[in-house]
Amino acid sequence: MPTAKKTLIALLLMIVVVSCVCAQASPEPSAYKLTAMNIVPYKHSAGSFLPEIKNDREYWGLNELDLSLFVTIEVSGRKGSYSPKRKVEITVYKGGRLFQKRVGDLGVLDEATGKYFVPLWLYGPFCQKITIKARLLGQPQASTLQRTLSFDCGE
């Protein structure tokens, strides 16, 4: 019986040690950064994507009643890292008023590039200025992006 007690005590001790090791939080990865905001128009009547809007100042949408926008926020950091606390908040204003807001979770950053993309679909039509703001949540270092596109409707 003493051998069985010793084995049971040793087993319990191992369980406690393994539990303590597993319960320790892994260290937070280094700071992430928002590195790009890509905006690609989608033409409903054609059922296809148009070329990416790269320069906000050169873009002016007139009577774009047949257009939606596919937005992706690029997050960069250490390859393969993950932090469940970090999220991307995307806020969209249409004509100065809140139009849409989304908080996107982040998965594991790509092993090869250290990137992760958070998507957002904006349904048109657009007849007013659109401002898209993104900010990284869950880390002390701030990281934000903002883009503004001009849209008008009329004759």
Backbone as JSON, one array per atom type, in Angstrom:
{
  "sequence": "MPTAKKTLIALLLMIVVVSCVCAQASPEPSAYKLTAMNIVPYKHSAGSFLPEIKNDREYWGLNELDLSLFVTIEVSGRKGSYSPKRKVEITVYKGGRLFQKRVGDLGVLDEATGKYFVPLWLYGPFCQKITIKARLLGQPQASTLQRTLSFDCGE",
  "N": [[0.81, -1.2, 0.0], [1.97, 1.32, 0.72], [3.55, 1.91, -1.52], [1.65, 2.37, -3.51], [0.47, 4.65, -2.48], [2.64, 6.42, -2.61], [2.99, 6.53, -5.36], [0.55, 7.66, -6.14], [0.72, 10.17, -4.87], [2.98, 11.19, -6.16], [1.97, 11.32, -8.77], [-0.14, 13.18, -8.44], [1.39, 15.4, -7.7], [2.79, 15.82, -10.1], [0.67, 16.53, -11.77], [-0.12, 18.95, -10.6], [2.19, 20.5, -11.03], [2.35, 20.54, -13.87], [-0.09, 21.8, -14.41], [0.39, 24.32, -13.29], [2.47, 25.26, -14.92], [1.2, 25.34, -17.41], [-0.75, 27.22, -16.86], [0.56, 29.61, -16.69], [0.78, 32.71, -18.25], [1.53, 33.26, -21.64], [4.1, 35.37, -22.91], [3.27, 38.66, -24.09], [3.24, 39.41, -27.57], [5.52, 41.46, -29.51], [4.82, 44.91, -30.4], [2.07, 45.46, -32.61], [1.26, 46.88, -35.82], [-0.8, 49.01, -37.77], [-0.63, 48.88, -41.14], [-1.59, 49.34, -43.72], [-4.43, 50.45, -45.64], [-6.63, 49.18, -47.78], [-8.75, 49.9, -50.49], [-11.22, 48.72, -52.49], [-13.35, 49.15, -55.13], [-16.6, 47.79, -55.9], [-18.56, 46.94, -58.57], [-21.89, 46.69, -58.93], [-23.7, 46.23, -61.13], [-22.05, 45.11, -63.04], [-20.99, 43.03, -61.68], [-18.4, 42.8, -60.74], [-15.07, 43.52, -59.48], [-13.47, 46.69, -59.4], [-10.46, 48.56, -60.29], [-8.19, 49.05, -57.53], [-8.56, 51.81, -55.29], [-6.14, 54.03, -54.97], [-5.17, 56.61, -54.49], [-6.57, 58.97, -52.6], [-7.06, 61.71, -53.04], [-7.14, 62.01, -55.77], [-9.4, 60.69, -56.45], [-12.79, 60.86, -57.28], [-16.05, 60.26, -56.88], [-18.82, 60.41, -58.84], [-22.25, 60.33, -58.9], [-22.31, 57.62, -58.13], [-24.11, 55.23, -57.87], [-24.18, 52.58, -58.09], [-22.29, 51.17, -56.71], [-20.26, 49.51, -54.31], [-17.96, 49.18, -51.55], [-15.02, 47.37, -50.87], [-13.1, 46.98, -48.15], [-9.91, 46.53, -46.72], [-7.95, 46.15, -43.84], [-4.61, 46.18, -43.14], [-2.58, 44.48, -40.91], [0.5, 44.42, -39.25], [3.23, 42.6, -37.82], [5.29, 40.61, -35.6], [6.23, 37.65, -37.19], [4.03, 34.89, -37.16], [3.02, 35.48, -34.65], [0.61, 35.95, -31.96], [-2.07, 37.49, -30.27], [-4.73, 37.42, -28.18], [-5.95, 39.64, -27.14], [-5.71, 41.78, -28.83], [-7.3, 43.79, -31.26], [-8.96, 45.14, -34.17], [-10.49, 48.15, -34.66], [-12.86, 49.48, -36.78], [-14.2, 52.35, -38.05], [-16.7, 54.02, -39.81], [-17.66, 56.93, -41.48], [-20.29, 58.62, -43.07], [-20.88, 61.35, -44.88], [-20.21, 62.78, -42.58], [-21.64, 61.59, -40.53], [-22.05, 58.76, -38.36], [-21.75, 55.73, -39.99], [-21.05, 53.02, -40.17], [-19.7, 50.56, -37.95], [-17.18, 48.41, -36.79], [-15.61, 45.87, -34.91], [-12.9, 43.96, -35.33], [-11.59, 40.74, -34.75], [-8.24, 39.49, -34.35], [-6.29, 36.98, -35.88], [-3.67, 34.53, -35.95], [-0.67, 36.01, -36.96], [0.58, 35.9, -40.27], [2.91, 33.33, -41.03], [4.94, 33.65, -42.91], [4.89, 36.33, -43.78], [4.17, 37.98, -41.65], [1.76, 39.28, -41.51], [-1.74, 40.22, -41.28], [-5.12, 40.42, -42.29], [-7.95, 42.46, -41.95], [-11.22, 42.46, -42.95], [-13.82, 44.6, -44.37], [-17.03, 45.29, -45.55], [-18.59, 47.78, -47.37], [-21.68, 48.88, -48.14], [-23.07, 50.53, -50.94], [-25.49, 52.92, -52.14], [-23.22, 55.73, -52.65], [-23.24, 59.08, -51.95], [-22.07, 61.05, -50.61], [-19.25, 62.36, -48.78], [-16.98, 59.88, -47.68], [-15.48, 58.7, -44.82], [-13.05, 56.66, -43.5], [-11.89, 55.15, -40.65], [-9.38, 53.47, -38.85], [-8.26, 51.71, -35.99], [-5.91, 50.23, -33.78], [-6.58, 48.07, -31.14], [-5.95, 47.08, -27.71], [-3.23, 47.16, -27.06], [-0.45, 49.03, -25.7], [0.89, 50.81, -27.46], [-0.08, 53.14, -29.83], [-1.78, 52.82, -32.95], [-2.97, 53.89, -35.95], [-5.07, 54.44, -38.83], [-6.35, 56.39, -41.56], [-8.66, 57.21, -44.13], [-10.16, 59.19, -46.69], [-12.78, 59.52, -48.97], [-14.2, 61.19, -51.76], [-17.51, 61.62, -52.72], [-20.27, 62.44, -54.8], [-23.6, 63.29, -55.74], [-25.92, 64.09, -58.3], [-26.85, 66.37, -60.94]],
  "CA": [[0.0, 0.0, 0.0], [2.79, 2.53, 0.71], [4.0, 2.18, -2.89], [0.51, 2.95, -4.22], [0.33, 6.02, -1.96], [3.74, 7.22, -3.16], [2.7, 6.72, -6.79], [-0.56, 8.6, -6.21], [1.25, 11.49, -4.48], [3.85, 11.64, -7.26], [1.09, 11.66, -9.89], [-0.8, 14.43, -8.09], [2.41, 16.45, -7.77], [3.05, 16.09, -11.52], [-0.5, 17.24, -12.3], [-0.04, 20.33, -10.09], [3.29, 21.19, -11.73], [1.94, 20.75, -15.26], [-1.14, 22.82, -14.38], [1.01, 25.64, -13.03], [3.24, 25.65, -16.11], [0.23, 25.67, -18.46], [-1.54, 28.39, -16.47], [1.33, 30.84, -16.86], [0.46, 33.39, -19.51], [2.66, 33.45, -22.54], [4.36, 36.81, -23.02], [2.64, 39.39, -25.2], [4.17, 39.65, -28.67], [5.88, 42.86, -29.73], [3.72, 45.76, -30.89], [1.56, 45.36, -33.96], [1.06, 48.18, -36.45], [-1.66, 49.05, -38.95], [0.31, 49.3, -42.18], [-2.23, 49.74, -44.98], [-5.88, 50.34, -45.8], [-6.9, 49.01, -49.2], [-10.16, 50.11, -50.83], [-11.49, 48.21, -53.84], [-14.78, 49.29, -55.49], [-17.3, 46.67, -56.51], [-19.63, 47.42, -59.45], [-22.99, 45.73, -58.84], [-24.28, 45.88, -62.43], [-21.1, 44.27, -63.77], [-20.63, 41.87, -60.86], [-16.94, 42.66, -60.71], [-14.29, 44.51, -58.77], [-12.75, 47.67, -60.2], [-9.11, 48.74, -59.74], [-8.08, 49.61, -56.18], [-8.41, 53.27, -55.16], [-4.85, 54.2, -54.29], [-4.95, 58.0, -54.12], [-7.86, 59.56, -52.23], [-7.2, 63.07, -53.6], [-7.42, 61.91, -57.2], [-10.64, 59.96, -56.66], [-14.04, 61.57, -57.05], [-17.15, 59.45, -57.38], [-20.01, 61.19, -59.18], [-23.42, 59.48, -59.17], [-21.91, 56.21, -57.97], [-25.26, 54.58, -57.25], [-24.03, 51.16, -58.41], [-20.96, 50.86, -56.2], [-19.98, 49.22, -52.91], [-16.52, 49.22, -51.33], [-14.41, 46.32, -50.07], [-11.98, 47.6, -47.43], [-9.11, 45.64, -45.88], [-6.95, 46.78, -42.97], [-3.44, 45.32, -43.02], [-1.91, 44.52, -39.62], [1.84, 43.82, -39.35], [3.9, 42.33, -36.55], [6.23, 39.5, -35.62], [5.7, 36.49, -37.91], [3.51, 33.8, -36.35], [2.61, 35.89, -33.3], [-0.83, 36.01, -31.7], [-2.51, 38.06, -29.01], [-6.19, 37.46, -28.21], [-6.41, 40.95, -26.66], [-5.61, 42.79, -29.88], [-8.41, 43.84, -32.21], [-8.97, 46.32, -35.02], [-11.77, 48.86, -34.7], [-13.03, 50.24, -38.02], [-15.35, 53.25, -37.95], [-16.93, 54.65, -41.11], [-18.57, 58.07, -41.45], [-20.83, 58.97, -44.37], [-21.36, 62.71, -44.73], [-19.97, 63.24, -41.22], [-22.43, 60.82, -39.57], [-21.64, 57.37, -38.21], [-22.38, 54.88, -40.99], [-20.81, 51.62, -39.82], [-18.6, 50.34, -37.01], [-16.87, 46.99, -36.63], [-14.39, 45.49, -34.2], [-12.49, 42.67, -35.87], [-10.57, 39.98, -34.03], [-7.06, 39.13, -35.12], [-5.8, 35.62, -35.73], [-2.22, 34.42, -35.95], [-0.05, 36.7, -38.1], [1.14, 34.96, -41.25], [4.26, 32.83, -40.71], [5.91, 34.1, -43.9], [4.92, 37.79, -43.98], [3.87, 38.72, -40.43], [0.6, 40.14, -41.8], [-3.11, 39.72, -41.09], [-6.01, 41.39, -42.93], [-9.3, 42.54, -41.39], [-12.06, 42.98, -44.03], [-15.08, 45.29, -44.11], [-17.79, 45.55, -46.77], [-19.43, 48.98, -47.27], [-22.7, 48.87, -49.18], [-23.47, 51.82, -51.48], [-24.81, 53.95, -52.93], [-22.5, 56.78, -51.95], [-23.44, 60.42, -52.5], [-21.43, 61.96, -49.66], [-17.88, 62.02, -48.41], [-16.82, 58.69, -46.84], [-14.24, 58.68, -44.04], [-12.83, 55.35, -42.88], [-10.84, 55.23, -39.62], [-9.05, 52.19, -38.23], [-7.3, 51.81, -34.89], [-5.55, 48.97, -33.14], [-6.95, 48.02, -29.73], [-5.37, 46.01, -26.91], [-1.8, 47.3, -26.81], [-0.18, 50.41, -25.29], [1.33, 51.62, -28.59], [-1.18, 53.5, -30.73], [-1.6, 52.64, -34.38], [-4.21, 54.28, -36.6], [-5.08, 54.79, -40.25], [-7.58, 57.08, -41.97], [-8.78, 57.58, -45.54], [-11.4, 59.9, -47.02], [-13.12, 59.51, -50.39], [-15.25, 62.15, -52.11], [-18.61, 61.15, -53.57], [-21.34, 63.41, -54.99], [-24.68, 62.87, -56.64], [-26.63, 65.22, -58.86], [-26.71, 66.5, -62.39]],
  "C": [[0.85, 1.27, 0.0], [3.27, 2.88, -0.7], [2.87, 2.82, -3.69], [0.29, 4.39, -3.76], [1.4, 6.93, -2.55], [3.48, 7.52, -4.64], [1.59, 7.74, -6.98], [-0.1, 10.02, -5.89], [2.13, 12.04, -5.6], [3.01, 12.07, -8.47], [0.38, 12.98, -9.65], [0.16, 15.61, -8.18], [2.72, 16.82, -9.23], [1.9, 16.88, -12.13], [-0.47, 18.7, -11.86], [1.03, 21.11, -10.83], [2.9, 21.49, -13.17], [0.86, 21.83, -15.33], [-0.57, 24.2, -14.17], [1.76, 26.14, -14.25], [2.28, 26.08, -17.22], [-0.53, 26.94, -18.14], [-0.77, 29.69, -16.64], [1.05, 31.42, -18.23], [1.71, 33.5, -20.36], [2.87, 34.96, -22.71], [3.68, 37.41, -24.23], [3.67, 39.58, -26.32], [4.48, 41.15, -28.78], [4.73, 43.6, -30.39], [3.36, 45.44, -32.34], [1.4, 46.78, -34.5], [0.08, 48.02, -37.61], [-0.82, 49.63, -40.08], [-0.33, 49.69, -43.51], [-3.74, 49.61, -44.86], [-6.12, 50.3, -47.31], [-8.4, 49.15, -49.44], [-10.35, 49.71, -52.29], [-12.99, 48.36, -54.12], [-15.32, 48.02, -56.14], [-18.5, 47.22, -57.28], [-20.73, 46.37, -59.5], [-23.51, 45.29, -60.21], [-23.35, 44.99, -63.25], [-20.73, 43.02, -62.99], [-19.14, 41.68, -60.75], [-16.3, 43.79, -59.89], [-13.59, 45.43, -59.76], [-11.35, 47.81, -59.63], [-9.15, 49.42, -58.36], [-7.93, 51.13, -56.22], [-7.16, 53.5, -54.33], [-4.63, 55.62, -53.8], [-6.29, 58.68, -53.87], [-8.09, 60.92, -52.89], [-7.56, 63.05, -55.08], [-8.74, 61.21, -57.49], [-11.84, 60.87, -56.37], [-15.14, 60.75, -57.7], [-18.38, 60.3, -57.6], [-21.12, 60.23, -59.59], [-23.07, 57.99, -59.13], [-23.0, 55.46, -57.2], [-25.18, 53.06, -57.37], [-22.74, 50.6, -57.83], [-21.01, 50.53, -54.71], [-18.46, 49.2, -52.78], [-16.08, 48.05, -50.45], [-13.14, 46.9, -49.47], [-11.24, 46.52, -46.66], [-8.09, 46.47, -45.11], [-5.83, 45.78, -42.78], [-2.77, 45.56, -41.67], [-0.57, 43.81, -39.78], [2.43, 43.65, -37.96], [4.86, 41.17, -36.72], [5.56, 38.28, -36.26], [5.24, 35.41, -36.93], [3.02, 34.19, -34.97], [1.09, 35.97, -33.21], [-1.07, 36.64, -30.34], [-4.03, 38.16, -29.05], [-6.76, 38.8, -27.76], [-6.47, 41.98, -27.78], [-6.73, 42.64, -30.91], [-8.25, 45.09, -33.07], [-10.38, 46.89, -35.03], [-11.81, 49.69, -35.97], [-14.32, 51.04, -37.89], [-15.48, 54.0, -39.26], [-17.98, 55.75, -40.92], [-18.99, 58.38, -42.88], [-21.45, 60.36, -44.2], [-21.23, 63.23, -43.31], [-20.75, 62.49, -40.14], [-21.96, 59.37, -39.53], [-22.45, 56.5, -39.17], [-22.25, 53.4, -40.62], [-19.63, 51.54, -38.86], [-18.44, 48.84, -36.81], [-15.6, 46.84, -35.81], [-14.04, 44.08, -34.65], [-11.41, 42.02, -35.03], [-9.4, 39.69, -34.96], [-6.71, 37.68, -34.84], [-4.28, 35.64, -35.64], [-1.68, 35.15, -37.17], [0.65, 35.68, -38.98], [2.59, 34.61, -40.93], [5.32, 33.36, -41.68], [6.04, 35.63, -43.95], [4.71, 38.6, -42.7], [2.67, 39.63, -40.6], [-0.71, 39.4, -41.51], [-4.02, 40.8, -41.64], [-7.41, 41.29, -42.32], [-10.18, 43.18, -42.47], [-13.3, 43.72, -43.52], [-15.73, 45.58, -45.46], [-18.68, 46.76, -46.52], [-20.4, 48.99, -48.45], [-23.03, 50.29, -49.6], [-24.96, 51.9, -51.57], [-24.14, 55.0, -52.04], [-22.72, 58.1, -52.68], [-22.83, 61.48, -51.59], [-20.02, 61.49, -49.37], [-17.89, 60.83, -47.45], [-15.47, 58.8, -46.14], [-14.16, 57.35, -43.31], [-11.65, 55.48, -41.92], [-10.64, 53.84, -39.04], [-8.07, 52.45, -37.09], [-7.13, 50.45, -34.24], [-5.88, 49.06, -31.66], [-6.15, 46.92, -29.03], [-3.87, 46.03, -26.75], [-1.52, 48.76, -26.47], [0.21, 51.33, -26.46], [0.16, 51.88, -29.53], [-0.8, 53.2, -32.17], [-2.94, 52.91, -35.04], [-3.99, 54.52, -38.08], [-6.39, 55.52, -40.54], [-7.51, 57.38, -43.46], [-10.12, 58.25, -45.74], [-11.58, 59.91, -48.53], [-14.27, 60.47, -50.64], [-16.25, 61.49, -53.07], [-19.64, 62.27, -53.63], [-22.39, 62.81, -55.9], [-25.42, 64.12, -57.1], [-26.43, 65.26, -60.35], [-25.6, 67.43, -62.74]]
}
